């Protein structure tokens, strides 16, 4: 990465994974498996899962390969193969991937937020101001790596710097206790924070449900790692579900969960795990298939020092363009580690 991303879970400094190619219906589809341990399986487990899927495919085709990839055990591996399969399907049908999910959809761009890591108050304010100058009107600030009072001062500095017209979100990565979260929500309400992402530990569904009801919303992210979606929705524990296709086992799973959330009155937001261009495009197409989607965490390509291929999606004025060519929008022949 060009610059490490500091979070309450630690610092992300590099990303490593596997490019997946699959020939299907006369087309070559491309996918990406870039695991993030703690969120997904390890890289070794990912490679092993893909090897098992390749063996299953040799005997039973793509259906057998998909059945060999358990989304709960090897979500990144499943994401890579599922994306390659969907890319080939959409190419064969002559439609961009988002229209493979919804043939009636027409989407030229989706709103995106900027993400700002941990830092001192002035550093955080300057980083958000830079994002606003670049055209973003929604910014997510990483919190939870320092005391709540310090994070409140960081958000105060941001709001003082950029004014009231910028939507602010916070992401605690599960770092707070219930008491700390209650204090943070009370303080952050005065700064118009839209929601806090994963304020409590992933398994504290009851605690998240109790935080709802005020002006600051509750967004759940890590809580979806073990796919507790039914429990979250049944417990009314979230205002927003943060959907990472790489964590959920593929774009198809992410789109299904987004539509399910919408039916229950919960807003879906699609984000990456700081992936390469192939996985970013897959997430972008999932977001493009969701009508009236909120700002999504997809503008992460500029964090990478190198990428897998030229990126056909551009970010301008807080929106990311959606490729309209068939499939993901990237040429499989151009995808590789030396791009």
N, C-alpha and C positions, 0 to 999 in steps of 0.2 A: 504494500500500500504506500501511497505517496506520504501519508501521515497517519500515524496510529489513531484509532478511535478509542478514547477512554470512556469506560462505562463502569457502573457499580459492580458488574460481574468481572471486571478486568479489562485489559487493553487488547484490542484486535490489531495486530500488526501485519499479518499476511494471510492470504487465502490460498488453499491448495486443493485441487480436485481432479476430476476425470471428465473428459469429453466423451460423449456417447453418440455413436452414429448407428442408424438402423434403416435398412432398405425395406420399404413397404409400399405396396400398390404402385410400383414403378417409380417411386420417389425415394430420395435419401433424406431422412429427417435427422436433426441434430439436437442433442440434449446436453445438460450439464449437471454433474454431481459434485458439488463443492461443500462437503460436510463441515459443520461447525460444532465440534464436541461441546456437550452441555445442552445443545439444542437438537443435534442429530447424532447419528452414530459417528464413530471415528473414521478416519480415512481408510485404515486397514479393513474395518468392517464393511465400509462402503464398497471397496474393491472386491471383497469376498462376495458380497451380495450381488454385484454385477456379474461376477464369474458364475455364480449359481444360476442367475437369470439367463445367461448365455447358454449354459448347458441345457436348461429347461426349454429354451427357445428352439434349440436344435432338434428336440424330440417333438415338441407340441406347438411351435409357433409363438406368436406374440401373446396369446392368451395365457399359455403356460408360463411364459416369462413374467408376465404381470402377477400371476398367482404365486410365483416364487419370491416376489419382492413384498415383504410385509411392511406396510407403512409405519407400523408401530416400532419395528425393529431396525429397519434400514430406510428411513424416509428419504435421505439424500440420494441413495442408489435408485430407489423407485422413482424419484423426481427425474433423474437423468434419463432413464429409459422411457418413462411416461411422456416426457417432453419430446423426445425424439420420435416416438410413435405418433403423437398428436401433430407434430410439425409435418411429418410425412402425410398424414391424413388430410390436413388442411391444404398442403401443396397439391395433393391429388384432386381435391375438390375445387382448387383454384380460388380459395378464400383466405384472407388473413385469419390467424388463429382465433381472434376474439369473435369473429363471425361463425367459426365452427361451433363455438359455444352457443351463440345466439344469431341465427341467420338474418334476423330482422334488424340487428344493431348496425348503426353507422356512427363511428367515433373517430374523430380526427386527433384528439388529444385528451389527456387526463390531467387533473390538477395534482401537483406534487408538493411535498414539503421539503425544506432543508433540515438537516440534522446537525446539531452542534454538540460536541462532546463536553466532558467535564473541564473546568478551568476556573480561574479566579473571576470575580464579578466583572471587571473591566474587560478581561479577555473574552468572556462569554458574550457580553454586550457588543463588543467589536465584531465578533464572529457572526452574530445575528444581524448586525447592521450591514456587514458585507453581503450576507445572503439577501437581505432586503434590497440592497443596491443592485444585486444581480437579477432582481425581478420576483423573488419569492415573497408571497404574502402570508405564508404559514411556515412556522419554524418549530421544530421539536428540540428541546434542550435535555440532555442527559443529566439526571440528578441521582442522589442516593449514595454517591461516593464520599460524601462529607456530611456533617451534621445538618439537620433540617434547617436550622436557623441560617446556616451559611448558604444553603441552596435558595432559601427565600430571598436573601440579599442578592444572589445572582439573578433571580427572576425580576426582582425590583430594578436592578441595574439595566436589564434588558428592556423592560417596559419604559423606564425613563428615557432610554436611548432611542427607541424606535416608535414610541407613541402607541395609541390605542387601535390603530387600523390593521395591525399585524396579528394574526391568530397565533397564539402560543400554546404549545403542548409540552408536557414534561414526561420523562421516561425514567422511572426509578429502578427498573430491572429487579423488582422484588426485594429491594433493600430495606424497606421500612417495617417496623413493628406496627401493630394496630394503633397504639398511642401516637407514634410518630406520624403515621399517615393521617390520623384525624387532625393533628396540629398542622401538618402541611396543607391539607385541604382547606382548613379555615384561613390560613395565611394566603394561599395562592388564589383563593376566590377573589380577593381584593385586586388582583392583577389580571383578572379576566382570563385565567388559564382555561382552555377548552376542556381538556381532560388530562389525567395522569395515567400513563401506561404502566401497568403492572406495579402498583404501589406496594402490594404485600407478596408474600411467598406464593409460589404457584399453586400449592394445594389448599390455600386458605380461601375457599370459595365463600364460606359464610362471612368471613371478614370483608371480602370485597362487596358482597351484597349489602352489608351494613354501611358501607361508605357512600353508597348511592343516595340520590335524593336531593343533593345540593346543586350549586351552580357549576361545580367542577365534576366532570364526568369520570367514569371508571372505564378504562380500556384494558382488556386482558390479552396478553401475548404469550409469556412463558407458560401460562396455565393451559395453553393449547398443545404444549409439547406432548403430553400424554393423551391428547385428543379427548378432553373432558367436555366437549362442546355441549352435549345433551345436558350434562349436569350444570354447566354454566348458564345455559338458557333457562332450564327449569328452575334454577335458584334465583333468577333475575339478578345475576351477579355482575353484569356488564352493560354499559351503554354502547360500547364499541368492541368488536372483535378484530384484533390485528392478525391478519392472515399472511403467513410466510409459506409460499408453495414448497420451498425446499424442506421445510420442517413438517409439512402436512402430507408429503408423499407425492406431490405433483400438482400441476396446474388444474387438472380436473377436480381433484379433491378440494382444492382451495375455492374454485368457483362454486362447487356444490355447497360448501359451508357458507360462502357469502350469501347465496340465495336463501339458504335456510335461516341465516341470521336476519336477513331482511324481512322474512315472513313473520319473525318474532319481534319485530320492531327494534332490532339491534343493528347498529350501523357497521358495515364491513369496511375495513381499511386494509389495503394490500401493501406489503413491504418486502424488501429483500433481506438476505443475511450478508450483505456486502458481497454479492456474487459477481461473476463475470457476465459478459454481455448476453450470452445465451440465456442464462437463468433470469437476468433482468428483463429481457424481452418477454419471456414466458410470464413473469409476474405482471408486466405491463399489459399484456393481452388479457389476463384475468381481470385486471382493473377496468380495462376498456369494455369488457362484457357486462359490467355492472352499471345499470342506469344511475345517473346522478351520483356517482361515487364521490366520496369526500377526498380531500388531499391525501395522497398515498406516499409512502416512503420508498420511492423508486429512483430518486435522483442521487444514486450512490456511485455511479461510474467514475466520477471525477476523483474518487478516493483511491483508485487503483493506479499504480505506477505503470503496469502493463495490463493488456486485456487479451481476450481470445480472438477478437475480430473487430473490424471497424463497426462502430455503433450507428445504426440507421436512425435511431431515435434522438431527437434533440430536445433540449430544455430551454424554454424561452418564456419570460413573464410568468414563471411559476407553473408552467404546463409542459408536459412531455408529449411530443408528437408520437402518434401510433402508426407504425408502418402499415401500408395498405396492400403490399404485395403478398403473395400466397405464403402461408405458413407463418413462421416467426418474423420473417423479414430480413434474415441474414442468410447468406450463401453458405451452405455447409462446407463447400470447398475452400472457403476463406477462413474457416474456424480452426485455430490451432494455438499452441502455447507461444509461438513466435510472432503472433500478430502484433 
